[in-house]
Structure formats: C-alpha cells, structure tokens
C-alpha cells in the first residue's frame, strides 16, 4: 500500500432540464391538444381530423427523437425514465379511447391494449429491485404498429383505403398480446431466486 487513495470516477450530473426531457414534456402537452382536435372533429370533419392526425404523428415522433437524444448525448435522467412511458401511454390511451368513443374502433381492442400497457407498467415496478425489463424488439414493433394503425384511423381515408386500418390494428393487437406474455416471462425470470 502506498497510502494514496484512489478517487472514484466522477460521473457528470445530468440536468433535468435538457432537450430529451423537453421533448417528453412537449408530448405530454400535445396530448390534450390532440384530444380536443379529435373531439372538435367528432371524427366527421375532415380538416380537424387531419389536424388531429398530424398532432398525433408529431407527438409520436418526439418519442423516437427524445430517446435518441437521451442515449446519444448521455441525457438519461430518472425524471425522463418515468415521464417518457407516462407520455407514451397518455397519447396512445387518449387516441384509442377517443376512437372507440366515436365508434371507429371496437371497445375490446382498446381494453386489450390498455390492459396490457397497464399490466406491463405494474410488472416493471414489481421487478424493479431485481432488474429492468428493457424494451424488446417486439415491443418496438408493437409501438410502431399501434402508431401506424391509429394514424390510419385518424386520417380521413377514402373508403378503399380505410378498410386497411382494421388489418393494421389487428396486427398491432396480436403483437401487443404476444409481447405482453414475453414481458411476463422476463419478469418471472427476474423474480426467480438465483440458485
């Protein structure tokens, strides 16, 4: 021993107010703006439906961008880890509920997707002391399909194209359920005591 003490590496503190979190906050702010646009449109006024669709797409895009910024520039914060999934679920949940309210989407579809999202969120809290259930490739495909399906329903499509929407949503529901079971399996593995 030389008597010299080794200092621990200094980990820079990430400010809560950063570009990634600002985009997450923007997404949260856009949720009520989007909802009002859908309500004003009553899913019958083409102009307002276009506006609602564009707001939804912009808000969804911020999810991709804020995650990339946070990882690329080391701006991951505890606030962001909590706020990001809340913003995602608020946006998707509002869209699904409104589409069902205006009879564009069966209520059972909304119930299945929202039950899965709530269940996975609770699972993540259940295993948080044992590990993190990271977003899988299937989870990312699920998100992409949900966004595409919701966008398809919101956009005032001609009848020939509108019939494609239920097929996209069907694929989204299938992937949503399958990935839900995969997350449950991950959670059980994380909670299982090591031998």
Secondary structure, DSSP 8 states (H G I E B T S, - for coil): --S------------SSSHHHHHHHHHHHHHHHHHHHHHHHTTT-HHHHHHHHHHHHHHHHHHHHHHHHHHHTT---HHHHHHHHHHHHHHHHHHHHHHHHTTSS-HHHHHHHHHHHHHHHHHHHHTTTT------HHHHHHHHHHHHHHHHHHS---HHHHTHHHHHHHHHHHHHHHHHHHHHHHHHHHHS---
